[in-house]
Structures are given as C-alpha cells and as structure tokens.
Amino acid sequence: MTIEEGPDLNLDAGPRVRRGEAERTCIVNRTAGSPDGLIRFVIDPEGVVIADLKAKLPGRGAWVTATRAALTEAVRRKAFARAFKSEVTVPADIADRVDALLEGQALSALSLANKAGAIITGFSKVEAAASNQDIAGLIHASDAGEDGVKKQAQAVRRRHGDDEGQVARVTLFDSSQLDLALGRMNVVHAALLAGGPSAHFLARCAALEVFRSGALTGGPSPASVNEPKH
C-alpha cells in the first residue's frame, strides 16, 4: 500500500492512545511499533507541521520514527502533505527544532533530578561516588578534559569491574549547559544517583542521542527509556 492510500493508516485519531491502538505506523518507512520509538506531528492553526513530543496536542497526528534521518526523509518525500491529505508548511529547519526540543527536555529532566538530590558534582565527590556507590551514570561535559574523564572511568572500573558498562555515560552537553541546568558554576563532571529522577533524565538523553545518531553510544539504555509519552 502506498502512502497516498489508506489515510487511516497514516494518521491517528487524536492524542489519546485507545485500546487496540498501542502501535503507531511511521509515515516514512511504514514500520509499525510502539509510540515510544516515534515522534508525533500535528498541524497548527496556521497549517505548519510541528512536533508533539508528549503526544497530547489536539487533532489527528502523523508519526515518524524518532531519528533525524527518518524526519529528513519525511521532508524529502513530502510525506506530511500526503499523510494529512492537505497543503501543509514544513519548516526547513524542522529537524533542528525537534533536536532543540529533545535537548530542552533532557536538560529540564537534569534540573529536576538535581532538585530531587540525585546529582553529585565536584570532581572529588564524583570520583568518590563512582568508587563507592552503585551510581546510575556519569555526566561529562562535552568540553571536559580527557584526563578527567579517564580518571572517573577508572573509579567506576574499581567499583564495578567487568560490569562497568552498566553505568551510563552522558556527554551530550557542554559545561555552560550543565551550569545552567544545575544552577552552579564550572560543572564538568557529575554523578547520577540511582532512582526515578536519574532514570527519567537518562531516558530523555537516550531519546536525544537516538534522534541524532540513530543509536545509543553512552552506555545501557535505562528501563525507563520506554516510559510512555501518554
């Protein structure tokens, strides 16, 4: 079946997932899967296609696999116009806008984790936590020095041995972004204490990393990466 046919397969019936509608179909590759692995798009009152990351905006929605490559292909194929069966405006920088939204979600989750007391900062304190506690992950600023990153990795290795790969690493943000999210100056390294707030942050980081690269490279995907959007 082509994209032009079967419009009910291209759009959902609204923002709420109803019984029997647990799967969504990507308008680009026609692959059906959990909504967690796709991004919902709707048309705003001006006819502009916008991302609905929380899948709560009113109106029928079109779903795209949650990667930059898939979104770029959707734009190239004019898949949104076909799916919505109408003239729509797709911003030229729609992929960058989605990236910024996903990044904002991750940094907001980091701020919430910090308020919940789940973040440790300061090189020595992070090293001690990595050596003595079962932390959920390490955060390194993208502009962190290589020596500091190696020392933190050694601390994790002393604690976890062959299981060190179970500790997530986040290197998605520079030090200025970490400073702003955590309300502190000169944050280069941080440790994530195990728990819900850290898992939520890691889930948002996973979504951002998968969108950018199509895969996870910073360690294990936490169980809550598949937390529902609805």
Phi and psi in degrees as GROMACS dihedral restraints (atoms count N, CA, C in turn):
[ dihedral_restraints ]
;  ai    aj    ak    al  type     phi  dphi    fc
    3     4     5     6     1   -83.5    20    10
    4     5     6     7     1   168.2    20    10
    6     7     8     9     1   -64.9    20    10
    7     8     9    10     1   -31.1    20    10
    9    10    11    12     1   -69.2    20    10
   10    11    12    13     1   -22.2    20    10
   12    13    14    15     1   -96.2    20    10
   13    14    15    16     1   161.9    20    10
   15    16    17    18     1    57.6    20    10
   16    17    18    19     1    62.6    20    10
   18    19    20    21     1   -59.0    20    10
   19    20    21    22     1   -26.9    20    10
   21    22    23    24     1   -65.8    20    10
   22    23    24    25     1   -20.4    20    10
   24    25    26    27     1   -82.5    20    10
   25    26    27    28     1   -17.1    20    10
   27    28    29    30     1   -90.7    20    10
   28    29    30    31     1   -32.0    20    10
   30    31    32    33     1  -119.5    20    10
   31    32    33    34     1   148.6    20    10
   33    34    35    36     1   -83.4    20    10
   34    35    36    37     1   175.9    20    10
   36    37    38    39     1   -92.4    20    10
   37    38    39    40     1     3.1    20    10
   39    40    41    42     1   148.3    20    10
   40    41    42    43     1  -179.9    20    10
   42    43    44    45     1   -73.5    20    10
   43    44    45    46     1   -15.8    20    10
   45    46    47    48     1   -95.7    20    10
   46    47    48    49     1   134.3    20    10
   48    49    50    51     1   -80.1    20    10
   49    50    51    52     1   122.3    20    10
   51    52    53    54     1  -102.6    20    10
   52    53    54    55     1   166.2    20    10
   54    55    56    57     1   -55.8    20    10
   55    56    57    58     1   133.7    20    10
   57    58    59    60     1    85.0    20    10
   58    59    60    61     1    -0.9    20    10
   60    61    62    63     1  -117.0    20    10
   61    62    63    64     1    33.2    20    10
   63    64    65    66     1   -68.3    20    10
   64    65    66    67     1   -26.0    20    10
   66    67    68    69     1   -99.5    20    10
   67    68    69    70     1   151.7    20    10
   69    70    71    72     1  -126.0    20    10
   70    71    72    73     1   157.8    20    10
   72    73    74    75     1  -115.2    20    10
   73    74    75    76     1   127.0    20    10
   75    76    77    78     1   -68.6    20    10
   76    77    78    79     1   130.9    20    10
   78    79    80    81     1   -74.2    20    10
   79    80    81    82     1    -7.4    20    10
   81    82    83    84     1   -95.0    20    10
   82    83    84    85     1   -57.0    20    10
   84    85    86    87     1  -103.4    20    10
   85    86    87    88     1     0.4    20    10
   87    88    89    90     1    63.9    20    10
   88    89    90    91     1    14.7    20    10
   90    91    92    93     1   -83.6    20    10
   91    92    93    94     1   129.8    20    10
   93    94    95    96     1   -92.2    20    10
   94    95    96    97     1   141.6    20    10
   96    97    98    99     1  -168.7    20    10
   97    98    99   100     1  -176.2    20    10
   99   100   101   102     1   -62.3    20    10
  100   101   102   103     1   143.3    20    10
  102   103   104   105     1   -57.6    20    10
  103   104   105   106     1   -22.1    20    10
  105   106   107   108     1   -65.1    20    10
  106   107   108   109     1   -23.6    20    10
  108   109   110   111     1   -98.4    20    10
  109   110   111   112     1    10.5    20    10
  111   112   113   114     1  -132.3    20    10
  112   113   114   115     1   165.3    20    10
  114   115   116   117     1  -117.8    20    10
  115   116   117   118     1   134.8    20    10
  117   118   119   120     1   -89.0    20    10
  118   119   120   121     1   138.6    20    10
  120   121   122   123     1  -125.5    20    10
  121   122   123   124     1   141.3    20    10
  123   124   125   126     1  -130.6    20    10
  124   125   126   127     1   173.1    20    10
  126   127   128   129     1  -105.6    20    10
  127   128   129   130     1   127.6    20    10
  129   130   131   132     1   -79.8    20    10
  130   131   132   133     1   174.2    20    10
  132   133   134   135     1   -58.1    20    10
  133   134   135   136     1   -20.9    20    10
  135   136   137   138     1   -92.2    20    10
  136   137   138   139     1     4.8    20    10
  138   139   140   141     1    81.7    20    10
  139   140   141   142     1    18.3    20    10
  141   142   143   144     1   -96.8    20    10
  142   143   144   145     1   134.2    20    10
  144   145   146   147     1   -75.7    20    10
  145   146   147   148     1   127.1    20    10
  147   148   149   150     1  -131.9    20    10
  148   149   150   151     1   152.1    20    10
  150   151   152   153     1   -79.3    20    10
  151   152   153   154     1   140.8    20    10
  153   154   155   156     1  -121.5    20    10
  154   155   156   157     1    78.5    20    10
  156   157   158   159     1   -60.8    20    10
  157   158   159   160     1   -33.5    20    10
  159   160   161   162     1   -89.3    20    10
  160   161   162   163     1    -1.8    20    10
  162   163   164   165     1    53.9    20    10
  163   164   165   166     1    46.2    20    10
  165   166   167   168     1  -125.6    20    10
  166   167   168   169     1    -6.4    20    10
  168   169   170   171     1   -72.8    20    10
  169   170   171   172     1   146.6    20    10
  171   172   173   174     1   -69.2    20    10
  172   173   174   175     1   162.6    20    10
  174   175   176   177     1    95.8    20    10
  175   176   177   178     1   167.5    20    10
  177   178   179   180     1   -74.9    20    10
  178   179   180   181     1   147.3    20    10
  180   181   182   183     1  -124.6    20    10
  181   182   183   184     1   149.7    20    10
  183   184   185   186     1  -108.1    20    10
  184   185   186   187     1   144.3    20    10
  186   187   188   189     1  -115.9    20    10
  187   188   189   190     1   139.7    20    10
  189   190   191   192     1  -132.0    20    10
  190   191   192   193     1   137.5    20    10
  192   193   194   195     1   -49.1    20    10
  193   194   195   196     1   135.1    20    10
  195   196   197   198     1   -79.0    20    10
  196   197   198   199     1    57.4    20    10
  198   199   200   201     1  -133.6    20    10
  199   200   201   202     1   152.0    20    10
  201   202   203   204     1   -60.0    20    10
  202   203   204   205     1   -38.7    20    10
  204   205   206   207     1   -60.7    20    10
  205   206   207   208     1   -44.2    20    10
  207   208   209   210     1   -67.1    20    10
  208   209   210   211     1   -40.1    20    10
  210   211   212   213     1   -66.2    20    10
  211   212   213   214     1   -41.5    20    10
  213   214   215   216     1   -61.3    20    10
  214   215   216   217     1   -39.1    20    10
  216   217   218   219     1   -67.9    20    10
  217   218   219   220     1   -36.4    20    10
  219   220   221   222     1   -60.9    20    10
  220   221   222   223     1   -41.5    20    10
  222   223   224   225     1   -66.5    20    10
  223   224   225   226     1   -44.9    20    10
  225   226   227   228     1   -60.9    20    10
  226   227   228   229     1   -39.6    20    10
  228   229   230   231     1   -84.1    20    10
  229   230   231   232     1    -2.1    20    10
  231   232   233   234     1    56.5    20    10
  232   233   234   235     1    38.7    20    10
  234   235   236   237     1   -69.1    20    10
  235   236   237   238     1   -28.0    20    10
  237   238   239   240     1   -68.4    20    10
  238   239   240   241     1   -43.2    20    10
  240   241   242   243     1   -61.7    20    10
  241   242   243   244     1   -39.6    20    10
  243   244   245   246     1   -67.3    20    10
  244   245   246   247     1   -42.3    20    10
  246   247   248   249     1   -67.9    20    10
  247   248   249   250     1   -44.4    20    10
  249   250   251   252     1   -82.8    20    10
  250   251   252   253     1    -8.5    20    10
  252   253   254   255     1    57.0    20    10
  253   254   255   256     1    39.1    20    10
  255   256   257   258     1  -159.3    20    10
  256   257   258   259     1   166.8    20    10
  258   259   260   261     1   -73.1    20    10
  259   260   261   262     1   124.8    20    10
  261   262   263   264     1  -131.1    20    10
  262   263   264   265     1   158.2    20    10
  264   265   266   267     1  -105.6    20    10
  265   266   267   268     1   122.6    20    10
  267   268   269   270     1  -108.6    20    10
  268   269   270   271     1   112.2    20    10
  270   271   272   273     1   -54.4    20    10
  271   272   273   274     1   138.7    20    10
  273   274   275   276     1   -60.3    20    10
  274   275   276   277     1   -29.8    20    10
  276   277   278   279     1  -102.9    20    10
  277   278   279   280     1    29.6    20    10
  279   280   281   282     1   -60.0    20    10
  280   281   282   283     1   -36.0    20    10
  282   283   284   285     1   -66.1    20    10
  283   284   285   286     1   -39.9    20    10
  285   286   287   288     1   -65.9    20    10
  286   287   288   289     1   -36.6    20    10
  288   289   290   291     1   -64.8    20    10
  289   290   291   292     1   -41.9    20    10
  291   292   293   294     1   -65.6    20    10
  292   293   294   295     1   -41.9    20    10
  294   295   296   297     1   -57.0    20    10
  295   296   297   298     1   -45.6    20    10
  297   298   299   300     1   -64.0    20    10
  298   299   300   301     1   -38.5    20    10
  300   301   302   303     1   -65.4    20    10
  301   302   303   304     1   -44.8    20    10
  303   304   305   306     1   -64.6    20    10
  304   305   306   307     1   -40.8    20    10
  306   307   308   309     1   -63.2    20    10
  307   308   309   310     1   -41.9    20    10
  309   310   311   312     1   -62.5    20    10
  310   311   312   313     1   -40.1    20    10
  312   313   314   315     1   -61.3    20    10
  313   314   315   316     1   -43.1    20    10
  315   316   317   318     1   -64.9    20    10
  316   317   318   319     1   -44.7    20    10
  318   319   320   321     1   -67.0    20    10
  319   320   321   322     1   -35.9    20    10
  321   322   323   324     1   -63.6    20    10
  322   323   324   325     1   -40.7    20    10
  324   325   326   327     1   -65.0    20    10
  325   326   327   328     1   -35.0    20    10
  327   328   329   330     1   -64.7    20    10
  328   329   330   331     1   -42.8    20    10
  330   331   332   333     1   -61.5    20    10
  331   332   333   334     1   -41.2    20    10
  333   334   335   336     1   -66.5    20    10
  334   335   336   337     1   -39.1    20    10
  336   337   338   339     1   -64.0    20    10
  337   338   339   340     1   -37.4    20    10
  339   340   341   342     1   -64.2    20    10
  340   341   342   343     1   -43.8    20    10
  342   343   344   345     1   -63.9    20    10
  343   344   345   346     1   -27.0    20    10
  345   346   347   348     1   -84.0    20    10
  346   347   348   349     1     1.0    20    10
  348   349   350   351     1    78.7    20    10
  349   350   351   352     1    21.9    20    10
  351   352   353   354     1   -98.0    20    10
  352   353   354   355     1     4.5    20    10
  354   355   356   357     1  -117.8    20    10
  355   356   357   358     1   132.8    20    10
  357   358   359   360     1  -114.2    20    10
  358   359   360   361     1   131.5    20    10
  360   361   362   363     1  -125.3    20    10
  361   362   363   364     1   170.7    20    10
  363   364   365   366     1    95.4    20    10
  364   365   366   367     1   123.9    20    10
  366   367   368   369     1   -53.2    20    10
  367   368   369   370     1   -50.3    20    10
  369   370   371   372     1   -64.7    20    10
  370   371   372   373     1   -41.8    20    10
  372   373   374   375     1   -66.4    20    10
  373   374   375   376     1   -38.8    20    10
  375   376   377   378     1   -66.4    20    10
  376   377   378   379     1   -42.7    20    10
  378   379   380   381     1   -62.1    20    10
  379   380   381   382     1   -40.8    20    10
  381   382   383   384     1   -65.4    20    10
  382   383   384   385     1   -42.5    20    10
  384   385   386   387     1   -63.6    20    10
  385   386   387   388     1   -42.7    20    10
  387   388   389   390     1   -64.3    20    10
  388   389   390   391     1   -31.2    20    10
  390   391   392   393     1   -82.2    20    10
  391   392   393   394     1   -29.6    20    10
  393   394   395   396     1  -119.2    20    10
  394   395   396   397     1    -8.6    20    10
  396   397   398   399     1  -127.2    20    10
  397   398   399   400     1   156.2    20    10
  399   400   401   402     1   -86.1    20    10
  400   401   402   403     1    79.7    20    10
  402   403   404   405     1   -78.1    20    10
  403   404   405   406     1   157.6    20    10
  405   406   407   408     1   -82.1    20    10
  406   407   408   409     1   -27.3    20    10
  408   409   410   411     1  -177.5    20    10
  409   410   411   412     1   170.1    20    10
  411   412   413   414     1  -119.0    20    10
  412   413   414   415     1   142.2    20    10
  414   415   416   417     1  -112.9    20    10
  415   416   417   418     1   127.3    20    10
  417   418   419   420     1  -121.1    20    10
  418   419   420   421     1   131.5    20    10
  420   421   422   423     1   -61.0    20    10
  421   422   423   424     1   143.9    20    10
  423   424   425   426     1   -62.4    20    10
  424   425   426   427     1   -21.0    20    10
  426   427   428   429     1  -102.4    20    10
  427   428   429   430     1    20.4    20    10
  429   430   431   432     1   -71.3    20    10
  430   431   432   433     1   151.8    20    10
  432   433   434   435     1   -71.4    20    10
  433   434   435   436     1   145.8    20    10
  435   436   437   438     1   -62.4    20    10
  436   437   438   439     1   -37.2    20    10
  438   439   440   441     1   -62.4    20    10
  439   440   441   442     1   -43.5    20    10
  441   442   443   444     1   -63.3    20    10
  442   443   444   445     1   -41.3    20    10
  444   445   446   447     1   -62.6    20    10
  445   446   447   448     1   -41.7    20    10
  447   448   449   450     1   -64.7    20    10
  448   449   450   451     1   -40.8    20    10
  450   451   452   453     1   -64.3    20    10
  451   452   453   454     1   -40.0    20    10
  453   454   455   456     1   -66.3    20    10
  454   455   456   457     1   -37.6    20    10
  456   457   458   459     1   -64.5    20    10
  457   458   459   460     1   -37.7    20    10
  459   460   461   462     1   -64.8    20    10
  460   461   462   463     1   -36.6    20    10
  462   463   464   465     1   -64.2    20    10
  463   464   465   466     1   -42.4    20    10
  465   466   467   468     1   -63.8    20    10
  466   467   468   469     1   -39.6    20    10
  468   469   470   471     1   -64.7    20    10
  469   470   471   472     1   -38.2    20    10
  471   472   473   474     1   -63.5    20    10
  472   473   474   475     1   -36.0    20    10
  474   475   476   477     1   -79.8    20    10
  475   476   477   478     1   -41.9    20    10
  477   478   479   480     1  -110.0    20    10
  478   479   480   481     1   -13.9    20    10
  480   481   482   483     1    58.7    20    10
  481   482   483   484     1  -128.9    20    10
  483   484   485   486     1   -65.8    20    10
  484   485   486   487     1   -14.6    20    10
  486   487   488   489     1   -93.0    20    10
  487   488   489   490     1    13.2    20    10
  489   490   491   492     1   -60.2    20    10
  490   491   492   493     1   -25.8    20    10
  492   493   494   495     1   -66.2    20    10
  493   494   495   496     1   -12.8    20    10
  495   496   497   498     1   -80.0    20    10
  496   497   498   499     1    -8.4    20    10
  498   499   500   501     1   -94.1    20    10
  499   500   501   502     1   117.4    20    10
  501   502   503   504     1   -67.7    20    10
  502   503   504   505     1   148.5    20    10
  504   505   506   507     1  -119.5    20    10
  505   506   507   508     1   132.8    20    10
  507   508   509   510     1  -119.4    20    10
  508   509   510   511     1   120.9    20    10
  510   511   512   513     1  -131.3    20    10
  511   512   513   514     1    31.3    20    10
  513   514   515   516     1   -83.9    20    10
  514   515   516   517     1   -16.3    20    10
  516   517   518   519     1  -125.0    20    10
  517   518   519   520     1   146.0    20    10
  519   520   521   522     1   -84.6    20    10
  520   521   522   523     1   173.3    20    10
  522   523   524   525     1   -63.7    20    10
  523   524   525   526     1   -32.7    20    10
  525   526   527   528     1   -67.1    20    10
  526   527   528   529     1   -36.8    20    10
  528   529   530   531     1   -67.8    20    10
  529   530   531   532     1   -40.4    20    10
  531   532   533   534     1   -65.8    20    10
  532   533   534   535     1   -40.6    20    10
  534   535   536   537     1   -56.8    20    10
  535   536   537   538     1   -47.2    20    10
  537   538   539   540     1   -67.1    20    10
  538   539   540   541     1   -43.2    20    10
  540   541   542   543     1   -67.4    20    10
  541   542   543   544     1   -34.7    20    10
  543   544   545   546     1   -98.7    20    10
  544   545   546   547     1    -5.6    20    10
  546   547   548   549     1    65.2    20    10
  547   548   549   550     1    33.4    20    10
  549   550   551   552     1  -136.4    20    10
  550   551   552   553     1   166.8    20    10
  552   553   554   555     1  -102.5    20    10
  553   554   555   556     1   144.8    20    10
  555   556   557   558     1    59.0    20    10
  556   557   558   559     1    44.7    20    10
  558   559   560   561     1   -82.1    20    10
  559   560   561   562     1   118.8    20    10
  561   562   563   564     1  -117.3    20    10
  562   563   564   565     1   -36.6    20    10
  564   565   566   567     1  -131.0    20    10
  565   566   567   568     1   146.6    20    10
  567   568   569   570     1  -150.9    20    10
  568   569   570   571     1   154.2    20    10
  570   571   572   573     1  -115.3    20    10
  571   572   573   574     1   144.7    20    10
  573   574   575   576     1  -105.4    20    10
  574   575   576   577     1   118.9    20    10
  576   577   578   579     1   -76.6    20    10
  577   578   579   580     1   145.1    20    10
  579   580   581   582     1   -61.8    20    10
  580   581   582   583     1   145.5    20    10
  582   583   584   585     1   144.9    20    10
  583   584   585   586     1   174.8    20    10
  585   586   587   588     1   -57.1    20    10
  586   587   588   589     1   -48.3    20    10
  588   589   590   591     1   -59.2    20    10
  589   590   591   592     1   -40.6    20    10
  591   592   593   594     1   -68.9    20    10
  592   593   594   595     1   -39.7    20    10
  594   595   596   597     1   -62.8    20    10
  595   596   597   598     1   -39.3    20    10
  597   598   599   600     1   -64.3    20    10
  598   599   600   601     1   -43.5    20    10
  600   601   602   603     1   -61.6    20    10
  601   602   603   604     1   -45.6    20    10
  603   604   605   606     1   -63.7    20    10
  604   605   606   607     1   -34.2    20    10
  606   607   608   609     1   -63.5    20    10
  607   608   609   610     1   -42.1    20    10
  609   610   611   612     1   -68.1    20    10
  610   611   612   613     1   -36.2    20    10
  612   613   614   615     1   -64.9    20    10
  613   614   615   616     1   -40.1    20    10
  615   616   617   618     1   -61.3    20    10
  616   617   618   619     1   -43.2    20    10
  618   619   620   621     1   -61.6    20    10
  619   620   621   622     1   -41.8    20    10
  621   622   623   624     1   -66.2    20    10
  622   623   624   625     1   -44.1    20    10
  624   625   626   627     1   -66.5    20    10
  625   626   627   628     1   -41.4    20    10
  627   628   629   630     1   -64.7    20    10
  628   629   630   631     1   -39.2    20    10
  630   631   632   633     1   -60.9    20    10
  631   632   633   634     1   -41.6    20    10
  633   634   635   636     1   -75.1    20    10
  634   635   636   637     1   -42.3    20    10
  636   637   638   639     1  -116.8    20    10
  637   638   639   640     1   -13.9    20    10
  639   640   641   642     1    84.4    20    10
  640   641   642   643     1     0.7    20    10
  642   643   644   645     1  -156.1    20    10
  643   644   645   646     1   163.4    20    10
  645   646   647   648     1   -93.4    20    10
  646   647   648   649     1   132.2    20    10
  648   649   650   651     1  -125.5    20    10
  649   650   651   652     1    -5.3    20    10
  651   652   653   654     1   -99.0    20    10
  652   653   654   655     1    20.6    20    10
  654   655   656   657     1   116.8    20    10
  655   656   657   658     1  -169.8    20    10
  657   658   659   660     1   -67.0    20    10
  658   659   660   661     1   148.4    20    10
  660   661   662   663     1   -81.7    20    10
  661   662   663   664     1   120.9    20    10
  663   664   665   666     1   -64.4    20    10
  664   665   666   667     1   157.5    20    10
  666   667   668   669     1   -55.8    20    10
  667   668   669   670     1   -33.0    20    10
  669   670   671   672     1   -84.6    20    10
  670   671   672   673     1     7.4    20    10
  672   673   674   675     1   -58.8    20    10
  673   674   675   676     1   -30.1    20    10
  675   676   677   678     1   -95.3    20    10
  676   677   678   679     1    22.7    20    10
  678   679   680   681     1   -60.8    20    10
  679   680   681   682     1   139.2    20    10
  681   682   683   684     1   -65.9    20    10
  682   683   684   685     1   147.5    20    10
  684   685   686   687     1   -85.5    20    10
  685   686   687   688     1   -14.4    20    10
